[in-house]
């Protein structure tokens, strides 16, 4: 009789354990389901590396859009029309400073569209460009960056037909492309992507308004003078020169003859040289911006707010000219004919046909 009681008690214990196990299993499944839904929405968990990279493709897209909406509620284009799909991942390696990364972004945008692929930018590029522009391409989740074995594909600085027929699923472009030949047919799209945030635009317009004074018929000409490392790199490495005093006088003379009240807004990473070499006897030159290469947004916004552009050398001035859309004067033939630079750079692919080129003075190289 005692054995039967003991046996009955054991059976009750087993039933209780089974019941508890079922309850715990149900709670675990429910908890995992809730956490997974949260992960998909805000990406706060780290899942096993056994998950496919496609699981992480789109997790940052909504976060990016929400950030843009919070930063600038007036942006009607902040919600990306790009949809995540399972057609692979194309991205580009972010190299260089602002002008370089703008060129890389625009080239990725155009080549992905030409090949019917979904473009994503890496977090580093988003961190660099998003504080300045209302870009819309989704950001590739860092987990995907770590997991995916990308096929690297180097591209030169002009469009080639072969780039319209690239058959790779997980592709990372490399190089320093900055040529209108990649994306000029999408110019309206590119201009929208590189729309300056409202607070930068407002600040730039306030600066320009202060320059206007009592003038009534003002035309603003943005002048970007690129110096820095180019001062030594161009003559010593590339057998070339950068813009000198004579070039700037010719370029500014063109606008002074054409417009009644021009105002020249000078930005540069060598402002001391500019003040020593640009004639301001007419009182129409304003040395603006801070030339800080680590925070270039204010200088770029100033150039973007002008009507026309004088560029010297480099991608920063190129992009200001391209996006402003007015008249642009550029320095041309700035290397000797045997320069290795010409293997990497084509003048006709770098500058739009309608822009005005002024030949550089190469005599310092000959002497």
C-alpha positions in Angstrom: 0.0 0.0 0.0 2.9 2.4 0.8 4.5 1.5 -2.5 1.3 2.5 -4.4 1.2 5.9 -2.6 4.8 6.5 -3.4 4.3 5.5 -7.0 1.3 7.9 -7.3 3.3 10.7 -5.8 6.0 10.1 -8.4 3.5 10.3 -11.2 2.2 13.6 -9.8 5.8 15.0 -9.8 6.4 13.9 -13.4 3.1 15.5 -14.5 4.1 18.8 -12.7 7.6 18.7 -14.4 6.0 18.2 -17.8 3.6 21.0 -17.2 6.3 23.3 -16.1 8.4 22.4 -19.1 5.6 23.2 -21.5 5.0 26.5 -19.8 8.7 27.4 -20.0 8.9 26.4 -23.6 5.8 28.5 -24.5 7.2 31.5 -22.6 10.6 31.1 -24.4 9.1 30.9 -27.8 6.9 34.0 -27.1 10.0 35.9 -25.7 12.1 35.0 -28.7 9.3 36.1 -31.1 9.0 39.5 -29.4 12.8 40.0 -29.3 13.1 39.1 -32.9 10.5 41.5 -34.0 12.3 44.2 -32.0 15.5 43.3 -33.7 14.0 43.6 -37.1 12.7 47.1 -36.2 15.7 48.6 -34.3 18.6 46.2 -34.8 19.7 46.0 -31.1 20.6 42.3 -30.8 23.5 40.3 -32.1 22.4 37.0 -33.6 24.5 34.0 -34.5 27.0 34.3 -37.3 25.4 31.3 -38.9 22.6 33.5 -40.2 22.8 34.4 -43.8 24.1 37.9 -44.7 20.8 38.7 -46.3 19.2 38.6 -42.9 21.0 41.8 -42.1 20.7 43.6 -45.4 17.9 46.0 -44.6 18.0 46.5 -40.9 19.5 50.0 -41.0 17.3 51.4 -43.7 14.5 52.5 -41.4 17.0 53.7 -38.8 18.6 55.9 -41.5 15.2 57.4 -42.6 14.2 58.0 -39.0 17.5 59.9 -38.3 17.0 62.0 -41.4 13.5 62.9 -40.4 14.6 63.9 -36.9 17.4 66.0 -38.3 15.4 67.8 -40.8 11.6 67.5 -40.6 11.2 69.8 -43.7 12.8 67.2 -46.0 10.0 65.7 -48.1 12.4 63.4 -49.9 13.9 61.9 -46.7 12.0 58.6 -47.0 13.9 56.5 -49.4 12.0 55.0 -52.3 14.7 52.3 -52.5 13.3 48.9 -51.4 15.4 46.1 -50.0 15.4 43.0 -52.2 17.3 39.7 -52.3 19.1 40.5 -55.5 22.4 40.8 -53.8 24.3 43.7 -52.3 26.4 46.3 -54.1 28.4 48.9 -52.2 31.6 51.0 -52.6 34.7 51.5 -50.5 34.6 55.0 -48.9 38.0 56.6 -49.6 39.2 60.1 -49.4 37.5 63.3 -48.1 34.2 65.0 -49.1 34.7 65.3 -52.9 36.0 61.8 -53.2 33.2 60.2 -51.2 30.6 62.2 -53.2 32.0 60.8 -56.4 32.0 57.3 -55.0 28.4 57.6 -53.8 27.1 59.0 -57.1 29.0 56.3 -59.1 27.6 53.5 -57.0 24.1 55.0 -57.4 24.4 55.1 -61.2 26.1 51.7 -61.7 23.7 49.9 -59.5 20.8 51.4 -61.3 22.4 50.5 -64.7 22.8 46.9 -63.7 19.5 46.5 -61.8 21.1 46.0 -58.4 20.4 47.3 -54.9 23.0 49.8 -53.7 24.0 50.2 -50.1 26.5 52.5 -48.5 28.9 51.5 -45.7 28.4 53.0 -42.3 31.6 55.1 -42.7 30.3 56.8 -45.8 27.0 57.5 -44.1 28.7 59.1 -41.1 30.6 61.4 -43.5 27.9 62.4 -45.9 24.7 62.3 -43.9 25.5 65.3 -41.6 25.8 67.5 -44.8 23.4 66.0 -47.4 19.9 64.5 -47.4 21.2 61.2 -48.9 18.7 58.4 -49.2 20.7 55.2 -50.0 20.2 52.6 -47.2 23.1 51.8 -44.9 24.5 48.3 -44.9 24.3 46.8 -41.4 27.7 46.3 -39.8 26.9 42.7 -39.2 26.5 42.2 -42.9 29.8 44.1 -43.6 31.5 41.6 -41.3 29.9 38.5 -42.7 29.8 39.1 -46.5 32.7 38.1 -48.7 32.5 40.9 -51.3 34.1 40.7 -54.7 36.1 43.8 -55.1 35.8 45.6 -58.5 38.2 48.4 -59.3 36.9 51.2 -61.6 38.8 54.0 -63.2 37.8 57.6 -63.4 35.5 57.6 -66.4 32.6 55.5 -67.6 33.3 52.4 -69.7 30.7 50.2 -71.4 31.8 47.1 -69.5 30.5 48.7 -66.3 27.0 48.3 -67.6 27.4 44.5 -67.6 28.8 43.5 -64.3 27.4 40.2 -63.1 28.2 39.9 -59.4 25.9 39.4 -56.4 28.0 40.7 -53.6 30.1 43.5 -55.1 32.3 46.3 -53.6 33.6 48.9 -56.0 37.0 50.4 -55.3 38.8 53.4 -56.8 38.3 57.2 -56.8 35.7 57.8 -59.5 34.5 61.4 -59.9 33.3 61.8 -63.4 30.1 63.1 -64.8 30.3 60.3 -67.4 29.0 57.9 -64.8 25.8 59.7 -63.7 25.1 62.8 -65.9 22.0 61.1 -67.3 20.8 61.0 -63.7 21.7 64.5 -62.9 18.4 65.4 -61.2 18.6 62.3 -59.0 22.2 63.2 -58.0 21.3 66.8 -57.2 18.5 65.5 -54.9 20.8 63.1 -53.2 23.2 66.0 -52.5 20.7 68.4 -51.2 22.3 70.4 -48.4 20.5 70.2 -45.0 18.4 73.2 -44.3 20.4 74.5 -41.3 23.6 74.7 -43.4 21.7 76.3 -46.3 20.2 78.9 -43.9 23.6 79.7 -42.4 25.2 80.1 -45.8 22.4 82.4 -47.0 22.8 84.6 -43.9 26.6 84.9 -44.7 25.9 85.9 -48.3 23.2 88.4 -47.3 25.8 90.1 -45.0 28.2 90.4 -48.0 25.5 92.0 -50.2 25.3 95.3 -48.2 23.7 98.1 -50.2 24.2 96.3 -53.6 21.0 95.8 -55.6 22.1 93.6 -58.5 24.4 91.0 -57.0 25.8 87.9 -58.6 27.6 85.5 -56.3 30.6 83.6 -57.6 32.0 80.8 -55.4 35.8 80.4 -55.6 37.4 77.3 -54.3 41.2 77.4 -54.0 42.6 73.9 -53.4 46.1 73.9 -51.9 47.2 71.7 -48.9 49.1 68.6 -50.0 48.6 69.5 -53.7 51.2 72.3 -53.4 54.0 69.6 -53.2 52.3 66.6 -54.7 51.4 68.1 -58.1 54.9 69.3 -59.1 56.9 66.6 -57.4 54.8 63.5 -58.2 52.6 64.3 -61.1 54.6 66.9 -63.1 51.8 69.4 -62.7 50.9 72.7 -61.2 48.0 74.1 -59.2 46.1 77.4 -59.7 48.3 80.5 -59.4 47.6 84.2 -59.1 47.4 84.7 -62.9 44.7 82.0 -63.3 42.5 83.5 -60.6 42.8 87.0 -62.0 41.7 85.8 -65.5 38.8 83.8 -64.1 37.6 86.6 -61.9 38.1 89.1 -64.7 35.7 87.1 -66.9 32.9 87.5 -64.3 33.7 91.1 -63.6 33.2 91.9 -67.3 30.0 90.0 -67.5 28.1 90.9 -64.3 27.4 94.4 -62.9 28.0 93.6 -59.2 29.8 90.4 -58.7 30.7 89.1 -55.3 33.5 86.5 -55.0 33.1 84.2 -52.1 36.5 82.5 -51.5 36.8 79.2 -49.6 40.2 77.4 -49.3 42.4 75.2 -47.2 45.1 77.7 -47.8 43.4 81.0 -46.9 46.6 82.9 -46.0 47.9 82.3 -49.6 44.6 83.5 -51.0 44.7 86.8 -49.0 48.2 87.4 -50.3 47.5 86.6 -53.9 43.9 87.6 -54.7 43.4 91.3 -55.5 40.6 92.8 -53.4 41.2 96.4 -54.3 37.6 96.6 -55.7 36.1 95.4 -52.4 34.2 92.6 -54.1 36.2 89.6 -52.6 35.2 88.0 -49.4 37.4 85.4 -47.7 34.9 83.1 -46.1 34.7 79.7 -44.5 37.2 78.1 -42.1 39.0 75.8 -44.5 38.7 73.0 -42.0 38.9 69.7 -44.0 37.5 67.6 -41.2 34.3 69.6 -41.1 33.8 70.8 -44.7 30.0 71.3 -44.6 30.0 75.1 -44.1 32.4 75.8 -46.9 30.6 73.5 -49.3 27.2 75.1 -48.4 28.6 78.6 -49.1 29.8 77.5 -52.6 26.5 75.7 -53.2 24.6 78.9 -52.4 26.4 80.9 -55.1 25.3 81.5 -58.7 28.5 80.5 -60.5 31.8 78.9 -59.7 35.5 79.2 -60.1 37.3 76.0 -59.3 41.0 75.3 -59.2 41.9 71.6 -58.8 40.4 68.7 -56.9 37.0 67.1 -56.5 35.6 69.6 -53.9 35.5 72.4 -56.4 34.2 70.0 -59.1 31.2 69.0 -57.1 30.3 72.6 -56.1 30.4 73.5 -59.8 28.4 70.5 -60.9 25.6 71.0 -58.3 25.4 74.8 -58.6 24.7 74.4 -62.3 25.7 77.9 -63.3 28.8 79.0 -65.3 32.0 77.3 -64.2 35.6 78.1 -64.9 38.3 75.4 -64.4 42.0 75.0 -64.6 43.0 72.9 -67.6 46.2 71.4 -69.1 47.8 71.6 -65.7 50.3 68.7 -66.2 53.2 68.1 -68.6 52.2 65.8 -71.5 54.2 62.9 -70.1 52.7 63.0 -66.7 51.6 59.7 -65.2 48.5 61.6 -63.9 47.0 61.5 -67.4 46.7 57.7 -67.1 44.3 58.2 -64.2 42.6 61.4 -65.2 40.9 62.5 -68.4 40.1 66.2 -68.8 37.0 65.5 -71.0 35.6 63.1 -68.4 36.3 65.4 -65.5 34.8 68.7 -66.8 31.5 69.3 -68.6 31.8 70.4 -72.2 30.0 73.7 -71.5 32.5 74.7 -68.7 35.2 77.3 -69.5 38.8 76.0 -69.3 41.8 78.3 -68.7 45.1 76.7 -69.4 47.6 76.6 -66.6 51.0 78.2 -66.7 53.5 75.3 -66.9 56.6 77.5 -67.0 57.6 76.7 -63.4 57.9 73.1 -64.4 60.0 73.8 -67.4 62.4 76.0 -65.5 
